[in-house]
Amino acid sequence: MKRLIVISLVLIVFGSVVFAQGQQESNNPATGTMNFEQNQQGQGTGQGLQIQTEQQTQNQGEGGQLMITQQQQVTAGQINEVKQAIQQRQQEMNQEMQSMGKTEQKVYQNQNQVRLAVHSLLEMKDMIGGIGPKVSQIAQEFDNSIQATIRAEEKIQTRNRVVRFFAGGDQGLAELMEQEVNINRERIQQLNQLREQCDCDEQVKAMLQEQIQNMEQEQNRLQQLAQNEKQYGGLFGWLFRWFQR
């Protein structure tokens, strides 16, 4: 009987201790509700960092896109300026022709295409990078050649018809024109090589190609003109050429 009483007292005391410890753990802010709140706060902080990182990435992306857009606008602005300068130069040349005679107008109308091409190459100097100085040098040399071919063509067009009928074409002027054409073809070849080397915008390359093609077309016309002049023998052209030897 005494043993039962002792065992009962031990069980009652042990149960009281366990119950009291459970109450303390449930009311302890460091181990109960506090842990849940800390977990929620930790999750919130992680989400905040993630949102901040995404915003930074988005801002960087917008900044990169803005930079590219500004570069494209600058290039487009330069191209428009060159096109406007070319149009203005063409209008000036058309006005110059109004004060010329018919024969002179015909000569300049034929050669204005290559004159405008030379002007275009000079205007494009700042858009074509490292090849700019070399292209400008070739354009200046081309301009000097244009002046020589203009003078030769003027003399051919204004030559006395009677003299031409008997003496034939002016061999000297035709040969001079062919020499200029051959030199200009070498310059055009150099321009094509420089165009291939140009690390520039595709629109700029297209503009370069257009001007080079205009130069080539004019050289073809001058070559044909020189050949026609040489082939026109005249009534006594053989006799005049014999005396000129």
Secondary structure, DSSP 8 states (H G I E B T S, - for coil): -HHHHHHHHHHHHHHHHHHHHHHHHHH-TTTTHHHHHHHHHHHHHHHHHHHHHHHHHHHHHHHHHHHHHHHHHHHHHHHHHHHHHHHHHHHHHHHHHHTS-HHHHHHHHHHHHHHHHHHHHHHTGGGSGGGHHHHHHHHHHHHHHHHHHHHHHHHHHTS-HHHHHHH-S-HHHHHHHHHHHHHHHHHHHHHHHHHHH--S-HHHHHHHHHHHHHHHHHHHHHHHHHHHHHH---SSHHHHHHHH-
